[in-house]
């Protein structure tokens, strides 16, 4: 894929894109917040178990 084809593809993608509605944005932010919280909780549990096993 050359530069010309890439720019053509990128241009077509940008033309199709639209700004999300307020509700779509809120839903996306909720999903991101849940994902970040889940990863943080998993990390906390692993760290806590590692400390418990080491006896620190």
C-alpha distance matrix in Angstrom:
0.0 3.8 6.8 8.1 6.1 6.6 10.1 10.8 10.2 12.3 14.8 15.4 16.0 18.4 20.2 20.9 22.1 25.8 28.4 30.1 33.8 36.4 37.0 33.3 33.2 36.5 35.3 32.2 34.4 36.8 34.3 33.0 36.6 37.5 34.6 35.5 39.2 38.6 36.8 39.6 42.3 40.8 40.6 44.2 45.5 43.9 45.3 48.7 48.9 48.0 50.8 53.2 52.6 53.0 56.2 55.4
3.8 0.0 3.8 5.5 5.4 6.3 8.7 10.1 10.8 12.3 14.3 15.6 16.7 18.4 20.2 21.6 22.7 26.4 28.8 31.0 34.6 37.2 38.2 34.6 34.3 37.7 36.9 33.6 35.6 38.4 36.0 34.5 38.1 39.3 36.5 37.1 40.9 40.6 38.7 41.2 44.1 42.8 42.4 45.9 47.5 45.9 47.1 50.5 50.9 49.9 52.5 55.1 54.6 54.9 58.0 57.0
6.8 3.8 0.0 3.8 5.5 5.0 6.1 8.6 9.8 10.4 12.1 14.2 15.2 16.3 18.3 20.1 21.0 24.4 26.6 29.0 32.7 35.2 36.5 33.1 32.4 35.9 35.5 32.2 34.0 37.0 34.9 33.2 36.7 38.3 35.6 36.0 39.8 39.9 37.9 40.3 43.3 42.4 41.8 45.1 47.0 45.6 46.5 49.9 50.6 49.6 52.0 54.8 54.5 54.6 57.6 56.4
8.1 5.5 3.8 0.0 3.8 5.4 5.2 6.2 8.7 9.9 10.6 12.5 14.3 15.4 16.6 18.7 20.2 23.6 26.2 28.8 32.3 35.1 36.4 33.1 32.7 36.4 36.0 32.9 34.9 37.9 36.0 34.6 38.2 39.7 37.3 37.9 41.6 41.8 40.1 42.5 45.5 44.6 44.3 47.6 49.4 48.2 49.3 52.6 53.3 52.5 54.9 57.5 57.3 57.7 60.6 59.4
6.1 5.4 5.5 3.8 0.0 3.8 5.5 5.0 6.1 8.5 9.8 10.6 12.3 14.3 15.4 16.8 18.5 22.1 25.0 27.2 30.8 33.7 34.6 31.2 31.2 34.7 34.0 31.0 33.3 36.1 34.0 32.8 36.5 37.8 35.3 36.3 39.9 39.8 38.3 40.9 43.7 42.7 42.6 46.0 47.6 46.5 47.8 51.0 51.5 50.9 53.5 55.9 55.7 56.2 59.1 58.2
6.6 6.3 5.0 5.4 3.8 0.0 3.8 5.4 5.1 6.0 8.5 9.9 10.5 12.2 14.2 15.5 16.5 20.1 22.6 24.8 28.4 31.1 32.1 28.6 28.3 31.8 31.1 28.0 30.1 33.0 30.9 29.5 33.1 34.5 32.0 32.8 36.5 36.5 34.9 37.4 40.3 39.4 39.2 42.5 44.2 43.1 44.3 47.6 48.2 47.6 50.1 52.6 52.4 52.9 55.8 54.7
10.1 8.7 6.1 5.2 5.5 3.8 0.0 3.8 5.4 5.0 6.0 8.6 9.8 10.4 12.2 14.3 15.3 18.6 21.0 23.7 27.2 29.9 31.3 28.1 27.6 31.3 31.0 28.0 30.0 33.1 31.4 30.0 33.5 35.2 33.0 33.6 37.3 37.6 36.2 38.4 41.4 40.9 40.6 43.8 45.7 44.8 45.8 49.0 49.9 49.4 51.7 54.2 54.3 54.7 57.5 56.2
10.8 10.1 8.6 6.2 5.0 5.4 3.8 0.0 3.8 5.5 5.1 6.3 8.7 10.0 10.7 12.7 14.5 17.9 20.9 23.5 26.9 29.9 31.1 27.9 27.9 31.6 31.2 28.4 30.8 33.7 32.0 31.0 34.6 36.1 34.1 35.0 38.6 38.8 37.7 40.1 42.9 42.4 42.4 45.6 47.3 46.6 47.9 50.9 51.7 51.3 53.8 56.2 56.2 56.9 59.6 58.5
10.2 10.8 9.8 8.7 6.1 5.1 5.4 3.8 0.0 3.8 5.4 5.2 6.3 8.7 10.0 10.9 12.5 16.2 19.2 21.3 24.8 27.8 28.6 25.2 25.4 29.0 28.2 25.5 28.0 30.7 28.8 28.0 31.6 32.9 30.8 32.0 35.5 35.5 34.5 37.1 39.7 39.1 39.3 42.5 44.1 43.4 44.8 47.8 48.5 48.3 50.8 53.0 53.1 53.9 56.6 55.6
12.3 12.3 10.4 9.9 8.5 6.0 5.0 5.5 3.8 0.0 3.8 5.5 5.1 6.2 8.7 10.0 10.6 14.1 16.6 19.0 22.6 25.3 26.5 23.2 22.9 26.6 26.2 23.3 25.4 28.4 26.7 25.6 29.2 30.8 28.8 29.6 33.2 33.6 32.5 34.8 37.6 37.3 37.3 40.4 42.2 41.6 42.8 45.8 46.7 46.5 48.8 51.2 51.4 52.1 54.7 53.5
14.8 14.3 12.1 10.6 9.8 8.5 6.0 5.1 5.4 3.8 0.0 3.8 5.4 5.2 6.2 8.8 10.0 13.2 16.0 18.8 22.1 25.1 26.6 23.6 23.4 27.2 27.1 24.5 26.7 29.8 28.5 27.6 31.0 32.8 31.1 32.0 35.5 36.1 35.2 37.4 40.2 40.1 40.2 43.1 45.0 44.6 45.8 48.7 49.8 49.6 51.8 54.2 54.6 55.3 57.8 56.5
15.4 15.6 14.2 12.5 10.6 9.9 8.6 6.3 5.2 5.5 3.8 0.0 3.8 5.5 5.2 6.4 8.8 12.2 15.6 18.0 21.2 24.4 25.5 22.4 22.9 26.6 26.1 23.8 26.4 29.2 27.7 27.3 30.8 32.3 30.7 32.0 35.4 35.7 35.1 37.6 40.1 39.9 40.4 43.3 45.0 44.7 46.1 48.9 49.8 49.9 52.2 54.4 54.7 55.7 58.2 57.1
16.0 16.7 15.2 14.3 12.3 10.5 9.8 8.7 6.3 5.1 5.4 3.8 0.0 3.8 5.4 5.2 6.3 10.0 13.1 15.1 18.6 21.6 22.5 19.2 19.6 23.2 22.6 20.2 22.8 25.6 24.0 23.5 27.1 28.5 26.9 28.2 31.6 31.9 31.3 33.8 36.3 36.1 36.7 39.6 41.2 41.0 42.5 45.2 46.1 46.3 48.6 50.7 51.1 52.1 54.5 53.5
18.4 18.4 16.3 15.4 14.3 12.2 10.4 10.0 8.7 6.2 5.2 5.5 3.8 0.0 3.8 5.4 5.1 8.2 10.9 13.6 17.0 19.9 21.4 18.5 18.3 22.1 22.1 19.7 22.0 25.1 24.0 23.2 26.6 28.5 27.2 28.1 31.4 32.2 31.7 33.8 36.5 36.7 37.0 39.7 41.7 41.6 42.8 45.4 46.7 46.8 48.9 51.1 51.8 52.6 54.9 53.7
20.2 20.2 18.3 16.6 15.4 14.2 12.2 10.7 10.0 8.7 6.2 5.2 5.4 3.8 0.0 3.8 5.6 8.0 11.3 14.2 17.1 20.4 21.9 19.2 19.6 23.4 23.4 21.5 24.0 26.9 26.0 25.7 29.0 30.7 29.7 30.9 34.1 34.8 34.6 36.8 39.3 39.6 40.1 42.7 44.6 44.7 46.0 48.5 49.8 50.1 52.1 54.3 55.0 55.9 58.2 57.0
20.9 21.6 20.1 18.7 16.8 15.5 14.3 12.7 10.9 10.0 8.8 6.4 5.2 5.4 3.8 0.0 3.8 6.6 10.3 12.3 15.2 18.6 19.6 16.7 17.6 21.3 20.8 19.2 22.0 24.6 23.5 23.6 27.0 28.4 27.5 29.1 32.1 32.6 32.6 35.0 37.2 37.4 38.3 40.9 42.5 42.7 44.3 46.7 47.8 48.3 50.5 52.4 53.1 54.3 56.5 55.5
22.1 22.7 21.0 20.2 18.5 16.5 15.3 14.5 12.5 10.6 10.0 8.8 6.3 5.1 5.6 3.8 0.0 3.8 7.0 9.1 12.4 15.6 16.7 13.8 14.2 18.0 17.8 15.9 18.5 21.3 20.5 20.4 23.6 25.3 24.5 25.8 28.8 29.6 29.6 31.8 34.2 34.6 35.3 37.8 39.6 39.9 41.3 43.7 44.9 45.5 47.5 49.5 50.3 51.5 53.5 52.4
25.8 26.4 24.4 23.6 22.1 20.1 18.6 17.9 16.2 14.1 13.2 12.2 10.0 8.2 8.0 6.6 3.8 0.0 3.8 6.3 9.1 12.4 14.0 11.6 12.0 15.7 16.1 14.8 17.2 19.9 19.7 19.8 22.7 24.6 24.4 25.6 28.3 29.4 29.8 31.7 33.9 34.8 35.6 37.8 39.7 40.3 41.6 43.7 45.2 46.0 47.8 49.7 50.8 52.0 53.8 52.6
28.4 28.8 26.6 26.2 25.0 22.6 21.0 20.9 19.2 16.6 16.0 15.6 13.1 10.9 11.3 10.3 7.0 3.8 0.0 3.8 6.6 9.3 11.5 9.5 9.2 12.9 14.0 12.8 14.6 17.6 17.9 17.9 20.4 22.6 22.7 23.6 26.2 27.7 28.2 29.7 32.0 33.2 33.9 35.8 37.9 38.8 39.9 41.8 43.6 44.4 46.0 47.9 49.2 50.3 52.0 50.6
30.1 31.0 29.0 28.8 27.2 24.8 23.7 23.5 21.3 19.0 18.8 18.0 15.1 13.6 14.2 12.3 9.1 6.3 3.8 0.0 3.8 6.5 7.9 5.7 6.0 9.5 10.3 9.7 11.7 14.3 14.8 15.3 17.7 19.6 20.0 21.3 23.5 24.9 25.9 27.4 29.4 30.6 31.7 33.5 35.3 36.5 37.7 39.4 41.1 42.2 43.8 45.5 46.9 48.2 49.8 48.6
33.8 34.6 32.7 32.3 30.8 28.4 27.2 26.9 24.8 22.6 22.1 21.2 18.6 17.0 17.1 15.2 12.4 9.1 6.6 3.8 0.0 3.8 5.4 5.2 6.2 8.6 10.0 10.6 12.3 14.3 15.5 16.6 18.3 20.1 21.3 22.6 24.3 25.9 27.2 28.5 30.2 31.8 33.1 34.5 36.3 37.8 39.0 40.4 42.2 43.6 45.0 46.5 48.2 49.6 50.9 49.7
36.4 37.2 35.2 35.1 33.7 31.1 29.9 29.9 27.8 25.3 25.1 24.4 21.6 19.9 20.4 18.6 15.6 12.4 9.3 6.5 3.8 0.0 3.8 5.5 5.1 6.2 8.7 9.9 10.6 12.3 14.4 15.4 16.4 18.4 20.0 21.0 22.3 24.3 25.9 26.8 28.3 30.3 31.5 32.6 34.5 36.2 37.3 38.5 40.5 42.0 43.1 44.5 46.5 47.9 48.9 47.6
37.0 38.2 36.5 36.4 34.6 32.1 31.3 31.1 28.6 26.5 26.6 25.5 22.5 21.4 21.9 19.6 16.7 14.0 11.5 7.9 5.4 3.8 0.0 3.8 5.4 5.1 6.2 8.6 9.9 10.6 12.4 14.3 15.2 16.5 18.4 20.0 21.0 22.5 24.5 25.6 26.8 28.6 30.3 31.3 32.9 34.8 36.1 37.1 38.9 40.6 41.9 43.1 44.9 46.6 47.6 46.6
33.3 34.6 33.1 33.1 31.2 28.6 28.1 27.9 25.2 23.2 23.6 22.4 19.2 18.5 19.2 16.7 13.8 11.6 9.5 5.7 5.2 5.5 3.8 0.0 3.8 5.5 5.1 6.2 8.6 9.9 10.7 12.4 14.2 15.5 16.7 18.4 20.0 21.2 22.8 24.4 25.7 27.2 28.8 30.2 31.7 33.3 34.8 36.1 37.7 39.2 40.7 42.0 43.6 45.2 46.6 45.6
33.2 34.3 32.4 32.7 31.2 28.3 27.6 27.9 25.4 22.9 23.4 22.9 19.6 18.3 19.6 17.6 14.2 12.0 9.2 6.0 6.2 5.1 5.4 3.8 0.0 3.8 5.4 5.1 6.2 8.6 10.0 10.6 12.2 14.3 15.4 16.4 18.2 19.9 21.2 22.4 24.2 25.8 27.0 28.4 30.2 31.7 32.9 34.3 36.2 37.5 38.8 40.4 42.1 43.5 44.7 43.5
36.5 37.7 35.9 36.4 34.7 31.8 31.3 31.6 29.0 26.6 27.2 26.6 23.2 22.1 23.4 21.3 18.0 15.7 12.9 9.5 8.6 6.2 5.1 5.5 3.8 0.0 3.8 5.5 5.1 6.2 8.7 9.9 10.4 12.3 14.3 15.3 16.3 18.2 20.1 20.9 22.2 24.3 25.7 26.6 28.4 30.3 31.4 32.4 34.4 36.0 37.2 38.5 40.4 41.9 42.9 41.7
35.3 36.9 35.5 36.0 34.0 31.1 31.0 31.2 28.2 26.2 27.1 26.1 22.6 22.1 23.4 20.8 17.8 16.1 14.0 10.3 10.0 8.7 6.2 5.1 5.4 3.8 0.0 3.8 5.4 5.1 6.3 8.7 9.9 10.6 12.4 14.3 15.3 16.5 18.6 20.0 21.0 22.6 24.4 25.7 27.0 28.8 30.3 31.4 33.0 34.7 36.2 37.3 39.0 40.8 41.9 41.0
32.2 33.6 32.2 32.9 31.0 28.0 28.0 28.4 25.5 23.3 24.5 23.8 20.2 19.7 21.5 19.2 15.9 14.8 12.8 9.7 10.6 9.9 8.6 6.2 5.1 5.5 3.8 0.0 3.8 5.5 5.2 6.2 8.6 10.0 10.6 12.3 14.2 15.4 16.7 18.3 19.9 21.3 22.7 24.3 25.9 27.3 28.7 30.2 31.8 33.1 34.7 36.1 37.7 39.2 40.6 39.6
34.4 35.6 34.0 34.9 33.3 30.1 30.0 30.8 28.0 25.4 26.7 26.4 22.8 22.0 24.0 22.0 18.5 17.2 14.6 11.7 12.3 10.6 9.9 8.6 6.2 5.1 5.4 3.8 0.0 3.8 5.4 5.0 6.0 8.5 9.8 10.5 12.0 14.1 15.4 16.3 18.0 19.9 21.0 22.2 24.2 25.7 26.8 28.1 30.1 31.4 32.7 34.2 36.0 37.4 38.6 37.3
36.8 38.4 37.0 37.9 36.1 33.0 33.1 33.7 30.7 28.4 29.8 29.2 25.6 25.1 26.9 24.6 21.3 19.9 17.6 14.3 14.3 12.3 10.6 9.9 8.6 6.2 5.1 5.5 3.8 0.0 3.8 5.4 5.1 6.1 8.6 9.9 10.4 12.1 14.3 15.2 16.2 18.2 19.9 20.8 22.3 24.3 25.6 26.6 28.4 30.1 31.4 32.5 34.4 36.1 37.1 36.1
34.3 36.0 34.9 36.0 34.0 30.9 31.4 32.0 28.8 26.7 28.5 27.7 24.0 24.0 26.0 23.5 20.5 19.7 17.9 14.8 15.5 14.4 12.4 10.7 10.0 8.7 6.3 5.2 5.4 3.8 0.0 3.8 5.5 5.2 6.2 8.7 9.9 10.5 12.4 14.2 15.3 16.5 18.4 19.9 21.1 22.7 24.4 25.6 27.0 28.6 30.3 31.5 33.0 34.8 36.1 35.4
33.0 34.5 33.2 34.6 32.8 29.5 30.0 31.0 28.0 25.6 27.6 27.3 23.5 23.2 25.7 23.6 20.4 19.8 17.9 15.3 16.6 15.4 14.3 12.4 10.6 9.9 8.7 6.2 5.0 5.4 3.8 0.0 3.8 5.5 5.1 6.2 8.5 9.8 10.7 12.2 14.1 15.4 16.6 18.3 20.0 21.3 22.5 24.2 25.9 27.0 28.6 30.2 31.7 33.1 34.5 33.5
36.6 38.1 36.7 38.2 36.5 33.1 33.5 34.6 31.6 29.2 31.0 30.8 27.1 26.6 29.0 27.0 23.6 22.7 20.4 17.7 18.3 16.4 15.2 14.2 12.2 10.4 9.9 8.6 6.0 5.1 5.5 3.8 0.0 3.8 5.4 5.2 6.0 8.5 10.0 10.5 12.1 14.2 15.3 16.3 18.2 20.0 21.0 22.2 24.2 25.6 26.8 28.2 30.1 31.5 32.6 31.5
37.5 39.3 38.3 39.7 37.8 34.5 35.2 36.1 32.9 30.8 32.8 32.3 28.5 28.5 30.7 28.4 25.3 24.6 22.6 19.6 20.1 18.4 16.5 15.5 14.3 12.3 10.6 10.0 8.5 6.1 5.2 5.5 3.8 0.0 3.8 5.6 5.1 6.0 8.6 9.8 10.4 12.2 14.1 15.1 16.4 18.3 19.9 20.8 22.4 24.2 25.6 26.6 28.4 30.2 31.3 30.6
34.6 36.5 35.6 37.3 35.3 32.0 33.0 34.1 30.8 28.8 31.1 30.7 26.9 27.2 29.7 27.5 24.5 24.4 22.7 20.0 21.3 20.0 18.4 16.7 15.4 14.3 12.4 10.6 9.8 8.6 6.2 5.1 5.4 3.8 0.0 3.8 5.4 5.1 6.2 8.6 9.9 10.6 12.3 14.2 15.5 16.6 18.4 19.9 21.2 22.6 24.4 25.7 27.1 28.7 30.3 29.6
35.5 37.1 36.0 37.9 36.3 32.8 33.6 35.0 32.0 29.6 32.0 32.0 28.2 28.1 30.9 29.1 25.8 25.6 23.6 21.3 22.6 21.0 20.0 18.4 16.4 15.3 14.3 12.3 10.5 9.9 8.7 6.2 5.2 5.6 3.8 0.0 3.8 5.5 5.2 6.1 8.6 10.0 10.6 12.2 14.3 15.5 16.5 18.2 20.0 21.1 22.5 24.2 25.8 27.0 28.5 27.4
39.2 40.9 39.8 41.6 39.9 36.5 37.3 38.6 35.5 33.2 35.5 35.4 31.6 31.4 34.1 32.1 28.8 28.3 26.2 23.5 24.3 22.3 21.0 20.0 18.2 16.3 15.3 14.2 12.0 10.4 9.9 8.5 6.0 5.1 5.4 3.8 0.0 3.8 5.5 5.0 6.1 8.6 9.8 10.4 12.2 14.2 15.2 16.2 18.2 19.8 20.9 22.2 24.2 25.7 26.7 25.7
38.6 40.6 39.9 41.8 39.8 36.5 37.6 38.8 35.5 33.6 36.1 35.7 31.9 32.2 34.8 32.6 29.6 29.4 27.7 24.9 25.9 24.3 22.5 21.2 19.9 18.2 16.5 15.4 14.1 12.1 10.5 9.8 8.5 6.0 5.1 5.5 3.8 0.0 3.8 5.4 5.1 6.1 8.5 9.8 10.6 12.3 14.2 15.2 16.5 18.3 20.0 21.0 22.5 24.4 25.7 25.2
36.8 38.7 37.9 40.1 38.3 34.9 36.2 37.7 34.5 32.5 35.2 35.1 31.3 31.7 34.6 32.6 29.6 29.8 28.2 25.9 27.2 25.9 24.5 22.8 21.2 20.1 18.6 16.7 15.4 14.3 12.4 10.7 10.0 8.6 6.2 5.2 5.5 3.8 0.0 3.8 5.5 5.1 6.1 8.6 10.0 10.6 12.2 14.1 15.4 16.4 18.4 19.9 21.1 22.6 24.3 23.6
39.6 41.2 40.3 42.5 40.9 37.4 38.4 40.1 37.1 34.8 37.4 37.6 33.8 33.8 36.8 35.0 31.8 31.7 29.7 27.4 28.5 26.8 25.6 24.4 22.4 20.9 20.0 18.3 16.3 15.2 14.2 12.2 10.5 9.8 8.6 6.1 5.0 5.4 3.8 0.0 3.8 5.5 5.1 6.1 8.7 10.0 10.5 12.1 14.2 15.3 16.5 18.2 19.9 21.1 22.4 21.3
42.3 44.1 43.3 45.5 43.7 40.3 41.4 42.9 39.7 37.6 40.2 40.1 36.3 36.5 39.3 37.2 34.2 33.9 32.0 29.4 30.2 28.3 26.8 25.7 24.2 22.2 21.0 19.9 18.0 16.2 15.3 14.1 12.1 10.4 9.9 8.6 6.1 5.1 5.5 3.8 0.0 3.8 5.4 5.0 6.2 8.6 9.9 10.4 12.2 14.1 15.3 16.3 18.2 20.0 20.9 20.3
40.8 42.8 42.4 44.6 42.7 39.4 40.9 42.4 39.1 37.3 40.1 39.9 36.1 36.7 39.6 37.4 34.6 34.8 33.2 30.6 31.8 30.3 28.6 27.2 25.8 24.3 22.6 21.3 19.9 18.2 16.5 15.4 14.2 12.2 10.6 10.0 8.6 6.1 5.1 5.5 3.8 0.0 3.8 5.4 5.2 6.2 8.6 9.9 10.6 12.2 14.3 15.3 16.5 18.4 19.9 19.7
40.6 42.4 41.8 44.3 42.6 39.2 40.6 42.4 39.3 37.3 40.2 40.4 36.7 37.0 40.1 38.3 35.3 35.6 33.9 31.7 33.1 31.5 30.3 28.8 27.0 25.7 24.4 22.7 21.0 19.9 18.4 16.6 15.3 14.1 12.3 10.6 9.8 8.5 6.1 5.1 5.4 3.8 0.0 3.8 5.5 5.2 6.1 8.5 9.9 10.5 12.3 14.2 15.4 16.5 18.3 17.6
44.2 45.9 45.1 47.6 46.0 42.5 43.8 45.6 42.5 40.4 43.1 43.3 39.6 39.7 42.7 40.9 37.8 37.8 35.8 33.5 34.5 32.6 31.3 30.2 28.4 26.6 25.7 24.3 22.2 20.8 19.9 18.3 16.3 15.1 14.2 12.2 10.4 9.8 8.6 6.1 5.0 5.4 3.8 0.0 3.8 5.5 5.2 6.0 8.5 9.8 10.6 12.1 14.2 15.4 16.4 15.5
45.5 47.5 47.0 49.4 47.6 44.2 45.7 47.3 44.1 42.2 45.0 45.0 41.2 41.7 44.6 42.5 39.6 39.7 37.9 35.3 36.3 34.5 32.9 31.7 30.2 28.4 27.0 25.9 24.2 22.3 21.1 20.0 18.2 16.4 15.5 14.3 12.2 10.6 10.0 8.7 6.2 5.2 5.5 3.8 0.0 3.8 5.5 5.0 6.1 8.5 9.9 10.4 12.1 14.2 15.2 15.2
43.9 45.9 45.6 48.2 46.5 43.1 44.8 46.6 43.4 41.6 44.6 44.7 41.0 41.6 44.7 42.7 39.9 40.3 38.8 36.5 37.8 36.2 34.8 33.3 31.7 30.3 28.8 27.3 25.7 24.3 22.7 21.3 20.0 18.3 16.6 15.5 14.2 12.3 10.6 10.0 8.6 6.2 5.2 5.5 3.8 0.0 3.8 5.5 5.2 6.1 8.6 9.8 10.5 12.3 14.2 14.3
45.3 47.1 46.5 49.3 47.8 44.3 45.8 47.9 44.8 42.8 45.8 46.1 42.5 42.8 46.0 44.3 41.3 41.6 39.9 37.7 39.0 37.3 36.1 34.8 32.9 31.4 30.3 28.7 26.8 25.6 24.4 22.5 21.0 19.9 18.4 16.5 15.2 14.2 12.2 10.5 9.9 8.6 6.1 5.2 5.5 3.8 0.0 3.8 5.5 5.1 6.2 8.6 9.9 10.6 12.2 11.5
48.7 50.5 49.9 52.6 51.0 47.6 49.0 50.9 47.8 45.8 48.7 48.9 45.2 45.4 48.5 46.7 43.7 43.7 41.8 39.4 40.4 38.5 37.1 36.1 34.3 32.4 31.4 30.2 28.1 26.6 25.6 24.2 22.2 20.8 19.9 18.2 16.2 15.2 14.1 12.1 10.4 9.9 8.5 6.0 5.0 5.5 3.8 0.0 3.8 5.5 5.2 6.1 8.6 10.0 10.5 10.2
48.9 50.9 50.6 53.3 51.5 48.2 49.9 51.7 48.5 46.7 49.8 49.8 46.1 46.7 49.8 47.8 44.9 45.2 43.6 41.1 42.2 40.5 38.9 37.7 36.2 34.4 33.0 31.8 30.1 28.4 27.0 25.9 24.2 22.4 21.2 20.0 18.2 16.5 15.4 14.2 12.2 10.6 9.9 8.5 6.1 5.2 5.5 3.8 0.0 3.8 5.4 5.0 6.1 8.5 9.7 10.7
48.0 49.9 49.6 52.5 50.9 47.6 49.4 51.3 48.3 46.5 49.6 49.9 46.3 46.8 50.1 48.3 45.5 46.0 44.4 42.2 43.6 42.0 40.6 39.2 37.5 36.0 34.7 33.1 31.4 30.1 28.6 27.0 25.6 24.2 22.6 21.1 19.8 18.3 16.4 15.3 14.1 12.2 10.5 9.8 8.5 6.1 5.1 5.5 3.8 0.0 3.8 5.5 5.2 6.2 8.6 9.1
50.8 52.5 52.0 54.9 53.5 50.1 51.7 53.8 50.8 48.8 51.8 52.2 48.6 48.9 52.1 50.5 47.5 47.8 46.0 43.8 45.0 43.1 41.9 40.7 38.8 37.2 36.2 34.7 32.7 31.4 30.3 28.6 26.8 25.6 24.4 22.5 20.9 20.0 18.4 16.5 15.3 14.3 12.3 10.6 9.9 8.6 6.2 5.2 5.4 3.8 0.0 3.8 5.5 5.1 6.1 5.7
53.2 55.1 54.8 57.5 55.9 52.6 54.2 56.2 53.0 51.2 54.2 54.4 50.7 51.1 54.3 52.4 49.5 49.7 47.9 45.5 46.5 44.5 43.1 42.0 40.4 38.5 37.3 36.1 34.2 32.5 31.5 30.2 28.2 26.6 25.7 24.2 22.2 21.0 19.9 18.2 16.3 15.3 14.2 12.1 10.4 9.8 8.6 6.1 5.0 5.5 3.8 0.0 3.8 5.5 5.1 6.7
52.6 54.6 54.5 57.3 55.7 52.4 54.3 56.2 53.1 51.4 54.6 54.7 51.1 51.8 55.0 53.1 50.3 50.8 49.2 46.9 48.2 46.5 44.9 43.6 42.1 40.4 39.0 37.7 36.0 34.4 33.0 31.7 30.1 28.4 27.1 25.8 24.2 22.5 21.1 19.9 18.2 16.5 15.4 14.2 12.1 10.5 9.9 8.6 6.1 5.2 5.5 3.8 0.0 3.8 5.4 8.1
53.0 54.9 54.6 57.7 56.2 52.9 54.7 56.9 53.9 52.1 55.3 55.7 52.1 52.6 55.9 54.3 51.5 52.0 50.3 48.2 49.6 47.9 46.6 45.2 43.5 41.9 40.8 39.2 37.4 36.1 34.8 33.1 31.5 30.2 28.7 27.0 25.7 24.4 22.6 21.1 20.0 18.4 16.5 15.4 14.2 12.3 10.6 10.0 8.5 6.2 5.1 5.5 3.8 0.0 3.8 5.6
56.2 58.0 57.6 60.6 59.1 55.8 57.5 59.6 56.6 54.7 57.8 58.2 54.5 54.9 58.2 56.5 53.5 53.8 52.0 49.8 50.9 48.9 47.6 46.6 44.7 42.9 41.9 40.6 38.6 37.1 36.1 34.5 32.6 31.3 30.3 28.5 26.7 25.7 24.3 22.4 20.9 19.9 18.3 16.4 15.2 14.2 12.2 10.5 9.7 8.6 6.1 5.1 5.4 3.8 0.0 3.8
55.4 57.0 56.4 59.4 58.2 54.7 56.2 58.5 55.6 53.5 56.5 57.1 53.5 53.7 57.0 55.5 52.4 52.6 50.6 48.6 49.7 47.6 46.6 45.6 43.5 41.7 41.0 39.6 37.3 36.1 35.4 33.5 31.5 30.6 29.6 27.4 25.7 25.2 23.6 21.3 20.3 19.7 17.6 15.5 15.2 14.3 11.5 10.2 10.7 9.1 5.7 6.7 8.1 5.6 3.8 0.0
